[in-house]
């Protein structure tokens, strides 16, 4: 589990833009409230506002993935996409003595290093404007990392265009994590295919964070 999650940010951009090559997601509109997972539940408000989204789950890491295509209203042209993921991760035994802040620093440093070193080669993208910090939201202490990235979208018809993404990762260590050694990542990648007048908004992930409850 731990090794899989280490490369999560590296491959996420590639997965998102495979979805953007189509005009409609296969299971679009299948988001139902509440979203029930093995170890957590997400209560979402206004189920109708999620009709453009597609939800999928993976048993590995108790993973939830939500995807949405961004279409220009007048033409229906796909001009980007959004992917939000909730993923469980496990602290290895050698890290059991560390504080959650130390874990958060280690994870963010590891992910940054991986994206900077391997992103240009494996994902064909580069990251900029990276920032780290922490905040409190809905009673949850979150350790975040935000960044922007640019990527050549060679899988699309206009392969000369580049995609631009605003991204964020929030780490949450729930009460009792020192006994279970399990924490959660909330990740959003909100991307555009220029030229477009549409914008990015990483705050779209806040309803998932707000509605997240441990079982």
C-alpha positions in Angstrom: 0.0 0.0 0.0 2.7 2.4 1.0 4.7 1.9 -2.2 1.6 2.3 -4.4 0.7 5.6 -2.8 4.3 7.0 -3.2 3.8 7.2 -7.0 0.2 8.4 -6.9 0.9 12.1 -7.8 3.3 11.1 -10.5 0.8 9.2 -12.6 -2.4 11.1 -11.8 -2.0 13.7 -14.5 -1.6 11.0 -17.2 -4.7 9.2 -16.0 -6.7 12.4 -16.0 -5.9 13.3 -19.6 -6.7 9.9 -20.9 -10.2 10.7 -19.7 -10.2 14.1 -21.5 -9.9 12.4 -24.8 -13.5 11.4 -24.7 -16.7 13.6 -24.8 -18.4 11.8 -22.0 -17.2 9.6 -19.1 -18.7 6.1 -19.2 -20.4 6.3 -15.8 -21.1 10.0 -15.6 -23.8 10.9 -13.1 -23.4 7.8 -10.9 -22.4 9.7 -7.7 -24.9 8.8 -4.9 -25.0 10.2 -1.4 -23.6 9.1 0.9 -20.5 7.6 -0.7 -19.8 4.4 1.3 -16.2 3.1 1.5 -14.7 0.3 3.6 -13.2 2.6 6.3 -14.9 5.9 5.7 -18.1 7.6 4.5 -18.5 10.8 2.6 -21.7 12.7 3.1 -22.2 15.1 0.1 -24.8 17.8 -0.1 -26.9 18.6 -3.1 -26.5 15.3 -5.0 -27.8 17.0 -8.2 -24.7 19.2 -8.4 -22.6 16.1 -9.0 -24.4 14.9 -12.1 -21.4 15.8 -14.3 -19.1 13.6 -12.2 -18.2 10.0 -12.4 -17.3 8.0 -9.3 -15.1 4.8 -9.2 -13.5 2.9 -6.4 -10.5 0.6 -5.9 -10.1 -1.9 -3.1 -6.4 -1.1 -2.9 -5.9 1.7 -0.4 -9.7 2.1 0.0 -9.5 4.5 -2.9 -12.3 6.8 -4.2 -11.8 8.6 -7.6 -14.1 11.3 -8.9 -13.7 12.7 -12.4 -15.4 15.4 -14.4 -14.9 16.8 -17.9 -14.8 20.5 -18.3 -16.9 21.5 -21.4 -17.5 24.9 -23.0 -21.2 25.4 -22.6 -22.0 26.7 -26.1 -20.1 24.0 -28.1 -19.7 21.1 -25.7 -16.0 21.0 -26.5 -13.8 19.4 -23.8 -11.5 22.0 -22.5 -10.1 20.3 -19.5 -11.0 18.0 -16.6 -10.9 17.5 -12.9 -9.9 14.5 -10.9 -10.4 14.2 -7.1 -9.1 11.2 -5.1 -9.4 10.0 -1.5 -6.8 7.4 -0.8 -5.8 5.6 2.4 -2.1 5.1 3.2 -0.2 3.2 5.9 2.7 4.3 8.0 5.5 1.8 7.8 6.7 0.4 11.2 10.0 2.4 11.1 7.9 5.6 11.2 5.6 4.7 14.1 7.6 7.0 16.5 7.2 10.1 14.4 4.7 12.9 14.9 2.0 13.5 12.3 3.8 16.8 11.4 7.0 14.9 10.7 5.1 12.3 8.6 3.5 15.1 6.6 6.9 16.8 6.0 8.4 13.5 4.9 5.5 12.6 2.5 5.4 16.1 0.9 9.1 16.1 0.5 9.1 12.7 -1.1 6.3 13.5 -3.5 7.9 16.8 -4.5 11.2 15.1 -5.2 9.5 12.3 -7.2 7.5 14.8 -9.3 10.5 17.1 -10.0 12.8 14.2 -10.9 10.5 11.8 -12.7 7.6 14.0 -13.9 9.5 15.4 -16.9 10.5 11.9 -18.0 7.5 9.7 -17.1 4.7 12.2 -17.1 6.0 14.8 -19.6 5.2 17.6 -17.2 7.0 20.1 -14.9 5.8 21.6 -11.7 5.9 25.2 -10.6 4.6 27.5 -7.8 4.8 24.8 -5.1 3.7 25.7 -1.6 3.3 23.8 1.6 1.4 24.6 4.9 -1.3 23.5 7.2 -4.9 24.5 8.0 -8.0 23.5 9.9 -11.2 22.7 8.0 -14.3 21.2 9.4 -12.4 20.3 12.6 -9.7 18.4 10.7 -6.0 19.3 10.8 -4.8 19.2 7.2 -1.3 19.4 5.9 -1.3 20.6 2.3 0.9 21.0 -0.7 -0.2 22.9 -3.8 1.4 23.3 -7.1 0.8 24.1 -10.8 2.0 22.0 -13.7 2.2 22.1 -17.5 2.1 19.1 -19.7 2.2 18.4 -23.4 -1.0 16.6 -24.3 0.3 14.4 -27.2 -2.6 12.0 -26.9 -5.1 14.6 -28.1 -5.9 15.7 -31.7 -4.1 19.0 -31.2 -0.9 17.5 -29.8 0.9 20.9 -29.8 -1.3 22.2 -27.1 -0.1 22.0 -23.5 -2.3 21.3 -20.5 -2.1 23.5 -17.4 -3.1 22.2 -14.0 -3.7 23.5 -10.5 -3.2 20.7 -8.0 -3.4 20.2 -4.3 -2.8 17.3 -1.8 -4.2 17.4 1.7 -3.0 14.9 4.3 -5.3 14.0 7.2 -4.3 11.9 10.2 -7.6 10.9 11.9 -7.9 10.4 15.7 -6.4 7.0 16.6 -4.0 6.9 13.7 -1.2 6.1 16.1 -2.9 2.8 16.7 -4.1 2.0 13.2 -1.1 3.7 11.4 -3.5 4.7 8.7 -3.9 8.3 7.3 -5.7 9.7 4.2 -4.8 11.8 1.2 -7.2 14.1 -0.5 -5.9 15.0 -4.0 -7.3 17.3 -6.7 -5.9 17.9 -10.1 -7.9 20.6 -12.0 -6.7 21.0 -15.6 -7.3 23.1 -18.7 -6.5 22.6 -22.4 -5.8 26.1 -23.8 -7.0 28.2 -25.5 -9.9 28.5 -23.1 -11.7 31.1 -21.0 -12.4 28.5 -18.3 -10.6 28.6 -14.9 -9.2 26.2 -12.3 -10.5 25.8 -8.7 -8.8 23.4 -6.2 -11.5 24.3 -3.6 -13.8 21.9 -5.4 -12.4 19.2 -3.1 -13.6 20.8 0.0 -17.0 19.1 0.0 -15.2 15.7 0.2 -13.1 16.9 3.1 -16.0 18.4 4.9 -18.2 15.3 4.4 -15.4 12.8 5.3 -16.2 10.6 8.4 -14.4 7.5 9.7 -16.5 4.4 10.2 
